[in-house]
Amino acid sequence: MSAQTKDYENIMLSGALTEDISLFKEIFKKDAVFRVKDIKVRANESFDCALIYMDGMVDTAQLNESVICPLLVNTVPNTCDSVCEYVRTQVLFARDIKTSENLSAMLSGVLYGEALLLIDGSKTALLIDLKGWKTRGISEPDDERILQGPREGFEEAAMFNLAMIRRKLQTPDLCIEMLKVGRRTATMVFVCYLDSLADNEMVEKIKKKIGKIDIDGILDSNYISELIKDKKYSLFKTVGTTERPDVVASKLLEGKIAILVDGTPMVLTIPFLFSENFQSDEDYYINFWVSSIGRILRYFCFFLSVSIPAIFIALSTFHGELLPTSLAISVEKLRAGVPFSPFTECIIMLFVFEILRETGIRMPQSLGHALSIVGGLVVGQAAVDARIISTPMLIVIALSAISGLMIPRLKGAVFYLRLLFIIISGIFGFYGLSLALAVTVMHIISLNSFGVDYTVSLKRADSQSLKDTVLRAPWFNMIKRPDFNKKTIRQKRGDL
């Protein structure tokens, strides 16, 4: 319920149809899609009623078949105690009909796509669920495409998304709780979890944090993520995001909690661990040997992406004696005639590649890939031919950029860490880089995701704790649930 609808919380209908219609017309006097349809119901003496709804938000076919036609065809006896109750139970065919006497609740229903039936002489109205707005339809998420596995993704309508999760988890243990957030939008936010697996304290903590959000509107799940996470300024995500119902179902089966926001396909999962940054959605749909190789490569690419430019700058600026003689001579020959220092070269190329990558993303898909590839080749080759940039620096930056594409969940952290390490290496060499790496590792270890240690899956060296981290163990070896789940440890047959 939004702040504006709460203003009408203590107002009731008068029972006089003309006055009640005038009240709604006054409230929505500047709303071009507000509709009122007058209907005359047959009885021994006909009486008037009116349908109030928002054009484009209700299914007009259902409105005609389930409400208007039954009201025109059926006869209401005068002997019934309550005309409103008789119409609700004996006349209308709609799937969900609620009675309401509170104007605030009526307004909330109409604004969310329900039709309101006012009956002359009754202070009680009927809210009829006839939502029928157009949706995008089920399709595979562009950013989470896989070669093997389900091809379905969430859409913007939360009810459809909840149905997709319910289809994956056909158990009464699945709990779905609704909150409304936003003073003006009154956006529906759903907290989903498996009651026998999720930590009750964590569930209450999340609901409490969401309930404390005081903002005009919630238009995407990232609003919720930024407002409830523990370390608000950390580069590393402590709240997971996904557009895939199979991923959400798997997280719930681990004892995690999902947050769905109406109006966006992006679903939040809590807690989110550091090792999840290196997991692919299809790791569980392909052979465990293949998926394990992929995970090892992602960890290695993370290290390369953030550190290889800094290592090259430290070697070429301060520690050239560590390079093999032939390699050092080759690098110096290729750098001959370049007007910039290695540090300046690296910063220039780093921002050029980021500009090309961002431009490729923002351009139409038909042009974006060609622009990023051709732009990179043309700009890079032209810069080398013009002796503005050296060939070794171009290779290092290109390798770093390509490695970063392997870990899209750490895209923001990789950019800032890479830039930070380059600056520190350019000033202090390997000593500064070693210190920066140590501080980064300590920061990662110190993080928590809603009370769960961010690196809990990497701290214990036993096989069960590492079964789904750097390597992906076969399913028959995954006997225990993740370490953060203390409620139900074993996931044997028969457990939820």
N, C-alpha and C positions, 0 to 999 in steps of 0.2 A: 504494500500500500504506500503510495507516494505521499509526500508532504502535502501536495495540493488536494488529494482526495480525502486526507485526514481532516481537512477544514470542514467537510460535510458530514463528519462522523455522527454528530448528534441531531441531524436533520432527518425527519421521517416523511413519508408520503402523506398527502392530505386525504387520499381516497377519491378525490374528484379528478377524473381523468384529464379534463381540460387544464386544470391548475398544474397537475404533475407534468404534463407534456410541456407546458410553458416554462416550468422550472428547468427541465433538461435543455430546452431550446435556448434559455438564457445562459446556461453554463457553457454550451457549445455554440454560441452565436457566431463565433469566428472560425468555425470548423467546417470546411467545405465538404467533407465526406460523411458528416453526421446525417443520419436518415431516420425518419419517422413514418411508419406505415399504419394507417387506421384500418381496423378490422371490426366487423359487426358479427358477434357470435349469436347463433340462434338459440332461443329458449322460448318459453311461453310468451315472454316479452323480451325482444332482442336487447342486448346490452353491448356497449362499445368496449373495445380494448385497442391497444396500440403496441406495435413492435418498434423498439429503438435499437439501432445497431450502427456500426461503422462500415461504410461501403468499402469493399476490398478486403475486409478482415473476416467476413463470414462466408460460408459456402452457400451461395444463393440457391443452388439446387436443393440442398438439404433444408434450407429455410422454407422453400415452397412446399416440399414433400412432407416434412416432419412437423411443420408448425402451421403455415397458412392454410393449406388444404384441409387438415383435420379440424381446424377451428371453423372453417366455412361449411364443412360437410356435417359434422357432428352437432347434436343438440344437447344442451346442458339443462338437466331438470331443475326446476325451481325448488325441489324438496331437499337438495343437497345442502349440508351444513356450511361448507366452504366452497365457493365457486373456484377459487384459486387452487385448492387442493384437488378438486375434481378434475380440473383441466390438466393439472400436472400428472395425475395418475391414470386418468381414463381417456384423455383426448390426444395429448401430444405424443409423438413417436421419437423424440430426440433421445440421444444416448445418455445424456446427463442433464438433469434439471434440478436446480436448487431454488429454494424459496429465500427471499431476503426482505428485510424491513428497514435496512440501514442504507441510506443514500450513498455513503462512502463505498460500501461493498458493491453496490450497483454500478457506480462509476468505474471502479476497478475492473469489474467484469466486462463492461462495454468497451473499455479501452484496451482490453486484452483479446477482443474478438468474440465475445459472447453476445447473444441477443437478449434483450430485456423485454419481457411482456408485462405491460401495465393493464390492469383490469379495472374498469370503472366501478367505484364503490368499494374497492379493496385497498387497504394500506400495505398489503403484501404483494410483492412482485416476483416474477419467475425469471431466473437467469438460466438461459438455455445454451449449452455448449455446442456451438455451430462453427467453430474456428475453421477457416478454409483458405488461409493465405497461401500463396505460391511459394514453393521451396526449390532449392537448387537441385535436389535429387542426390542419390547416393552415388559417389564416384570415388576413385582412389585418390588420396591426397597427393598433390604434386611434389611436396617436399619429403614424403615418406614412401616413395615407390619402392617396391620390392620385386625380385624375380620370381619368387615362389612364396605362396601363402595367400590369405584372403585379400581381395581387391576392393574392399568396401571402406569407406571413411565417413566420419561424422559430417553433419551439415549444420545449418544455423538454428534449426528448430530443436529446442532442448528435449521436447517430448519424444521426437523421433530418435534422438540420440540415446535417451533412457531406454527406449524399446529395443534398440540394437544391443545395449549392454544386457538387458534382461533376457534377450534371446540367447546370448552367450552363457549366461549364468542362471539357469532355470532352477533356482533354489529359493525358498522363503527366507533363507539366511541373509539375502541381499537387502540391505536397508537403504532407503532413499529419503532424505530429509530436505525440506525446502525452506529457504530463507529469501526475503526480499531486501534488496540493497539498492540504494540510490534515492535521494530525496525526490527527484523529478521523474526518473525512469522506472523506479520500483522493479528493477530487473530480478527475475527469478534465478536464484542460485541453488543448485542441488548438491548436497553432500552425500556421496555414495560409499558404502563399505560393507564388508561381510562381518556380521555381528560376532561370529565365533572366532574371527581371526584378527580383526582390527583392535588396536589399543583404545579402550574407552576414554582414557584421559586425553589422548591425542585428538580423538573425535571431538570431545567437549572443548578442547583448546582451540581447535580450528573453527568450530561454530561460534565460540566466544569472540575470536578475532574478527570473523566476518561480520558478526552482529555489531561490532563497534565501529565499522567503517561508516564514515559520515562524509558523503560526497554527492554532488548533484546527480551524477549518472555513472552507470557501469555499462560500457559498450563492448568490452572484450574481457577475456579471462586474465589478460596481463594486468588489468587494473587490480584485480584481486591478488594476483601473485606479488606485485610490488608492495601492496599495502599490508600483507600478512607475513611475509617471509622474515626470518630472524635477522640475518645480516643484510641490511638493505643496500649497502654500498659495496658489497663484495662482487668481484668479477665473475665468480662461479655461481651457477644456478643451484639453488637448494630446493626449488620446486620444479618438478618435471612437467613437460607439455607433450601432448600427442593428439593426433587427429584420427587415430585408428581404434575402433572398438575392441579388436583382439588384444591390443596392447593394454588397454584399460582393464579388460577382464583378467589378463595375466597379472597385472599389478594388484588387483583386488584379491586374487588368490594367494598372493604373497603376504597379505595383511595390510596393504597400503590403502589409502583413502583417495578417492577421486572427487574433483570439484567440477561440475558442469555449469556453465553460464549460458542462459538463454540468449540467442543472437550471435553466437560464435561457435565454430566447429572445434576450437582448441580446448582440450580438457586438461586440467591440472592434476598431477598425481603427487601425493605426499606420503612418506618422506621420499626425497630424491637423493641418491648416493653418488659419490664421485665416479664409481665404476660404471654407472649407467650412461655416462657421457660417451663411453667407448662401445656400447652395445648397439647392434643394429636390429631393426625390427624383424628381419628374416633369419636371425641367428638360430632361432628355434625351429625353423622350417626346413633347414638344410642339414647335411651331415655335420656332426660335431667336430670332426677333424677340420673341415673347411671353415666353419665359423670360428674355430679357435685361431686359425692362421690369420683371419681377418681382424680379430681382436688384438692380437700381438702387433700387427701392422699399424693399427690405430694408435696404440700406446707409443710406438716408435715414431709415428708421424707427428704426434703431439709434441714430443721432445724436439724433433727436427724443426717443426714449424716455428716454435718459439725461440729456439736457441741457435740454429745454424747461422743466421746472419750475424748474431752477436759473436759467435765463435770465430767467424771469418774476420770480422773487424778487429777482434782482440789479437788474432794471429798476425794479420797484416800490419797492424799499427804498433803493437807492443811486444809481441812474442814471435817474431819472424824466425828466430833460431829454432823453434819447435817444428817448423816445416822441413820436409826433406829438401836437400839442396836443389835438386832438379825441379821440384815443384815451385820452390820459392823463386828461382830464376824465371821459370815460365810465367808465373803470376806477374812479376815485375815487368817482363817484356810486354805482356798484354796490357799492363797499366800505363805504359809509356805514352805520354802525350795527353792523358786524361787530366783536365784542369781541377778536378775536385778530389778531396781526400776520400778514403774509403767510407768514413762515417757519413759525409755529405752525400756521396753516391747512394749509399744504402737508404738513407731517409728519402731521397728523391724517388728512387725506384719503388720503395715500399708504398708511397702515396700514389704513384702512378698506377701500380697494380690494383690498389684498393679502389681507385677511381674507375678503372676499367671493369673491375668485378661488380661494383655497385651499379654502374651504367648498364651492364649486361643484364642485371636483375630487373632494373626499372623499365627497360625498353620492352616493347612487345616481344612475345616469345619467339616469333619468327625471325626477328632481327637481333635479339639479345645474344644468342650463342655465337652468331657470326661476328657480331661486333666485338665480343670479348676475345675471341680467338684471333681474328684478323687484326684487331687493335693491338693485342699483345705482341703478335709477330712483327707487325709493321713498326710500331713504336720502339720495340726492343732492338730490332735490326737497324733501324735508322739511328738510334742513339749510339749503338756500337760503331757503326760506320762513320758517324760524325765525331768519334772519339770523345763524346760527352760522358759515356758510361763504359766501363771496362767489361770484357766478356766474362771474367770470373764472377763479378758482382751480379751480372744478369743471370747467370746460372744459379747462384746462391739464392737470390730473391725468388726466381721462378720455382726452384725446388721447395723453398719455404711456403710459397703460396699454394702450390699443388698439394703439399702435405697437409695444409690446413683444411683443404676440401674434404679430407677423410673424416674429419670430426666436426660436423656442422653444429652440434650442440654446444661446442666451445668456441664458436666463431668470434664472439665479442671478446672473450678472455684471451684468445690467441692473439688477436690484433694488439691489444693493450700490453700484454706480456712481451710480445715480440718487440714492440716499440720501446718499452721500458728496458729490456735487456740490451738493446742496441745502444741506447743512450749511456747506460752504465758501463758497457764494454768500451765505448768510445772514450770514456773518461778514465776508468780505472783498470781496464784490461780484464784478464782472467780473474783477478782477485775480486773485482767488483761483480763480475758475472757469477762467481761461486757464491758470494754473499747473497745476491739477488735470488739465485736458485734456492738457497737454503731458506730464505725468508718466505718464498712462494710455497715451498713444501710445508713449512710450519703453519702458514696461513691455511692451507688446505686441510691439514690435520686438525686445526683448531675449530673448523666449521662444524655446525650442527644443523640438521634439518628437522625442526620441531622436536628437539630433544634427542634425536638419533644422531650418533656420531657419523659424520660425513664419510669417513673412511673405514667404517666398522667392518666392511667386507674385505678389506685388504690388510687388517692388522693382525689377524690370527693366521698362522702358517699351516693349519691343519687342512686336509683335503676337502672336507665338507664346507669350510668357510670360503675356500677359493674355487669352488666348483662352478661358479657363474660370474667370475671376475675377469682375470686376464685370459683364462681359458673357459670354454664352454664344455662342461662334462656331459656325457651321454645321460639320457633321461633315467636309465635304470640305476645310475649312481647318485642322482639327486634325491637323497633320502630325507634331508632336513630342509626346512624353510630358511630364508635368510636370517642372519644373526640378530637383526633388530626385532624380529618377531619372537617375543617371549611367551605369547599366549598359547599357541599351538605349534610345537617344535617340529613334529614329524608330519610329512605330507603323504602318508601311506594311504592305500585304498580304503575308502570309507570315511576319511576325514574330509571336512569341507575346506 
